[in-house]
């Protein structure tokens, strides 16, 4: 049986997988970045145990990478994500940032008061 801390971390992983794989490949321009950030946050916050999400899309990087039609497909290199998950008194803070060209999702802090 998983501990509450393990379950909290598992829940965070599920949320990251959902966020990344649901939205990766979305056509995106600097003008539509803010609305996509909002949609991503609202979609993930609907999931159980997720208490907060922030998504920051780098509009300058989008503009630089945009094709002749003014857009690019969303990948991890264009966003930073932070998430807070609470499960049975355990709070886990996570983030997704680019590291060595890869969107790395990791635990930043785990507060297991049990």
C-alpha positions in Angstrom: 0.0 0.0 0.0 1.3 3.5 -0.9 1.9 6.0 1.9 0.1 9.3 1.8 3.3 11.0 0.6 3.8 8.5 -2.2 0.1 9.0 -3.3 0.5 12.8 -3.2 3.5 12.5 -5.5 1.7 10.1 -7.8 -1.2 12.5 -8.0 1.2 15.3 -9.0 2.7 13.1 -11.7 -0.8 12.3 -13.1 -1.6 16.0 -13.3 1.7 16.8 -15.1 1.2 14.0 -17.6 -2.3 15.2 -18.3 -1.2 18.8 -18.7 1.7 18.1 -20.9 0.2 15.5 -23.2 -3.2 17.1 -23.5 -1.7 20.5 -24.6 1.6 19.6 -26.3 1.2 20.3 -30.0 -1.4 23.0 -29.6 -1.0 25.7 -32.3 0.0 28.8 -30.3 0.9 32.4 -31.0 2.0 35.2 -28.7 -1.5 36.6 -28.9 -3.2 33.4 -27.8 -0.7 32.5 -25.0 -2.6 34.0 -22.2 -5.9 32.3 -23.0 -4.1 28.9 -23.3 -2.4 29.5 -19.9 -5.9 30.0 -18.4 -7.3 27.0 -20.1 -4.5 24.8 -18.9 -4.7 26.0 -15.3 -8.5 25.6 -15.2 -8.3 22.1 -16.8 -5.8 20.8 -14.3 -7.3 22.4 -11.3 -10.5 20.4 -12.0 -8.6 17.3 -11.1 -8.9 15.9 -7.5 -6.3 17.0 -5.0 -4.9 19.8 -7.2 -5.1 23.0 -5.2 -3.2 25.4 -7.5 -1.5 25.5 -10.9 0.5 28.3 -12.6 1.4 28.1 -16.2 3.8 30.7 -17.7 4.2 30.6 -21.5 7.2 32.6 -22.8 5.6 34.9 -25.4 9.0 36.3 -26.5 10.2 32.7 -27.3 7.0 32.0 -29.1 7.4 35.1 -31.3 11.0 34.2 -32.1 10.1 30.6 -33.0 6.9 31.4 -34.9 6.6 30.3 -38.5 5.5 32.3 -41.5 1.9 32.0 -40.3 2.7 33.5 -36.9 2.3 30.4 -34.7 4.3 27.5 -33.3 3.3 24.2 -31.7 3.4 24.2 -27.9 6.2 22.2 -26.3 7.9 22.3 -22.9 10.5 24.7 -24.1 7.9 27.5 -24.2 6.4 27.1 -20.7 7.1 26.8 -17.0 4.6 25.1 -14.7 4.2 25.0 -11.0 1.6 22.9 -9.2 0.5 22.2 -5.6 -1.2 18.9 -4.7 -2.7 18.1 -1.3 -3.5 14.5 -0.3 -4.5 13.5 3.2 -2.5 16.3 4.8 0.5 15.9 2.6 1.4 18.9 0.4 3.7 18.5 -2.6 5.0 21.4 -4.6 6.2 20.5 -8.1 7.5 22.3 -11.2 8.3 21.8 -14.8 11.3 23.6 -16.3 13.6 23.0 -19.2 16.8 21.2 -18.2 19.3 20.2 -20.9 16.7 20.7 -23.6 14.1 18.5 -21.8 11.0 19.5 -20.0 11.8 18.1 -16.5 9.0 17.6 -14.0 10.1 17.4 -10.5 9.2 17.6 -6.8 10.3 20.9 -5.3 9.0 20.4 -1.7 7.2 17.7 0.1 5.5 18.4 3.4 4.4 15.3 5.1 3.2 16.2 8.5 1.9 12.7 9.3 
